[in-house]
Amino acid sequence: MNDRIFGSITLLLSLFYIYSAFIIEESFIQDPVGPKIFPYIIAFFLLVSSLFLIFKPEPKPEWPNFGKIIEVLVTAVVLILYAIILPEAGFVITTFLASSFISWRLGATIISACLVSAAISITIFVLFRYVLGLSLAIGPLGF
């Protein structure tokens, strides 16, 4: 029953995406794809997934224990804080902190999580900023 409820909510969300994409006003000068395609793609996958959940639910779903649910909620809070702190602290620092925490919670040691997170955040910053020429949030330290 839980799958059908979640599938129905997802179906409503996909219909909202379709409606939201439909009301986007397109400008006269734009690329061939336009701004409506991405929301339509998301709506398509949400719609297919929701229909799958509604018409073929899991017969006996297994829910994780309470500790795992709390861990997922803490990770969601970390990602929300990431989005809030990003403009102030900058991309490299916030990405390092968030990815270190998530890597550690996924089973890496704290040292390896920090080393890999530092490499990932610096590499992504350099690629986006200097290779692709895109702007990322710059913190008080200049990166």
C-alpha positions in Angstrom: 0.0 0.0 0.0 2.9 2.4 0.7 4.2 2.0 -2.8 0.8 3.0 -4.3 0.5 6.0 -2.0 4.1 7.2 -3.0 3.3 6.4 -6.6 0.2 8.5 -6.5 2.1 11.4 -4.9 4.8 11.1 -7.6 2.1 11.0 -10.3 0.7 14.3 -9.0 4.2 15.7 -9.0 4.8 14.6 -12.6 1.6 16.3 -13.6 2.7 19.5 -11.9 6.0 19.3 -13.8 4.1 18.9 -17.1 1.9 21.9 -16.2 4.9 24.0 -15.1 6.7 23.3 -18.3 3.6 24.0 -20.4 3.3 27.5 -18.9 6.9 28.5 -19.5 7.0 31.4 -22.0 9.6 30.9 -24.7 11.4 33.8 -26.1 11.7 34.5 -29.8 15.4 33.9 -29.9 16.5 30.6 -28.2 18.2 27.3 -28.9 16.4 24.5 -30.7 15.7 22.6 -27.5 14.2 25.4 -25.5 13.6 25.8 -21.8 10.6 23.3 -21.7 12.5 20.1 -22.6 14.2 19.5 -19.3 11.0 19.7 -17.2 9.3 17.5 -19.7 12.1 14.9 -19.4 11.8 14.9 -15.6 8.0 14.7 -15.9 8.3 11.7 -18.2 10.6 9.7 -15.9 8.5 10.6 -12.8 5.3 9.6 -14.7 6.7 6.2 -15.7 8.1 5.6 -12.2 4.8 6.5 -10.6 2.8 4.2 -12.9 5.2 1.4 -12.1 4.8 2.0 -8.4 1.0 2.2 -8.7 0.4 -0.9 -10.9 3.3 -3.1 -9.7 4.0 -2.4 -6.0 6.4 -4.3 -3.9 4.4 -7.2 -2.3 6.2 -7.1 1.1 8.3 -3.9 1.4 11.0 -4.0 4.0 11.5 -0.7 5.9 14.9 0.2 7.3 15.4 0.4 11.0 14.9 3.7 12.9 18.7 4.4 13.0 18.9 4.3 9.2 15.9 6.6 8.8 17.6 9.1 11.2 20.8 8.8 9.2 19.0 9.7 6.0 17.3 12.7 7.7 20.7 13.9 9.0 22.1 13.6 5.5 19.2 15.6 4.1 19.8 18.3 6.8 23.5 18.4 5.7 22.5 18.9 2.1 20.1 21.7 3.0 22.8 23.4 5.1 25.1 22.9 2.1 22.7 24.9 -0.1 22.3 27.6 2.6 26.0 28.0 3.4 27.3 27.7 -0.2 27.0 31.4 -1.2 28.7 32.6 2.0 31.5 30.0 2.4 32.2 29.3 -1.2 32.0 26.1 -3.4 35.3 24.5 -2.3 34.8 24.7 1.4 31.1 23.7 1.5 31.6 20.9 -1.1 34.5 19.6 1.0 32.5 19.6 4.2 29.4 18.0 2.7 31.1 15.4 0.6 33.4 14.5 3.6 30.4 13.9 5.8 28.5 11.9 3.2 31.6 9.8 2.3 32.2 9.1 6.0 28.6 8.0 6.5 28.8 5.7 3.4 31.7 3.8 5.1 35.0 5.6 4.3 37.4 6.4 7.1 37.5 10.0 8.1 41.0 10.5 6.7 40.2 9.0 3.3 36.8 10.8 3.1 38.6 14.1 3.7 41.3 13.4 1.2 39.0 12.4 -1.5 36.6 15.2 -0.8 39.4 17.8 -1.0 40.5 16.3 -4.4 36.9 16.3 -5.7 36.0 19.8 -4.6 39.2 21.4 -5.9 39.0 19.4 -9.2 35.4 20.3 -9.8 36.1 24.0 -9.0 39.1 24.1 -11.4 37.2 22.4 -14.2 34.1 24.5 -13.9 35.9 27.8 -13.3 38.9 27.7 -15.5 38.2 25.0 -18.1 34.5 25.6 -18.7 34.5 29.2 -17.7 31.5 28.8 -15.4 31.1 30.7 -12.2 30.8 29.0 -8.9 30.3 30.5 -5.5 33.6 32.1 -4.2 34.0 32.2 -0.5 36.0 34.6 1.7 39.3 32.8 0.9 38.9 33.5 -2.9 37.8 30.0 -3.9 
